[in-house]
Amino acid sequence: MNEVPIDTESIKLGQFLKLANLIDSGADAKAVIADGMVRVNDEVERRRGRQLVDGDRVEFAQYAATVVAPTP
């Protein structure tokens, strides 16, 4: 599983998909999330604005990544 570092304590799901290079645009993120193709912590997530924090696991297609936030 890949670890994707973020610069803040949290990140929106749509932004994370772009950061991890899983999709090309916000419109693509909206579509795949609305279609139920993204899972967060083993549950289908349909909210593009879902806040992800350190340790959250995101799955899309055959890709899985863990959010890594900076340590305080």
N, C-alpha and C positions, 0 to 999 in steps of 0.2 A: 504494500500500500504506500502511496506517495504522501508526503507531508508537504503542505502548502503554507508557507509563512505569510502572516498578514502584519501590517504595521500598527494596527489598533487593537483594542480589546475585542471588538466584534466586527462583523462584515455581513452585508445583506447577501442572501443566497444568489441572486442574479449577478451581483458583482463578483462573488467568489467563482462562479462558473467561468466568467470572463478572465479573471486573474489566473485561474488554473489552465487557461487555454482550451477549455472544453467546448466553448461556443464562440462565435465571432462577434455577436452584438447583443444588446439588451433585448431586441425584438426576438432573437433566437432563444434567449433565456426565458422570456415570457412564454413562448410557445411550448418549449419542452417541459417547463414546470407545469403549465396549465394542462398539458396532456398526461400528467402523472408519471413522467419518465425519470424523475429525480427522487431519490430517497435520502433522507437525513436521519441518521441513527436508526436505520432499518425500517423507517416508516415513510410512506409516500408523502411528499410535501408539495402542496399546490400554491404556496404563498411565495412570490418572488422576493418580498421584503422580509422574509424570515431572517432573524438575526442569528448568525452562527458565532459561536465562541470557541475558545481553545478546547480541543479534544473532540469536537463534533466531526462525525464521519459523513461524507457526502458521496453518493454513488450515482453515476450516470452512465448508461450504456455498459461497457465493460471496464469502466474506470472507477476507482475508489480513491478518495483522498481524505486526509485528516487535516483539520484546521489547526494551525500552530500560531498562537498569539504571543506577543512579546511578554517576557516576564517582567513584573513590576519592579 
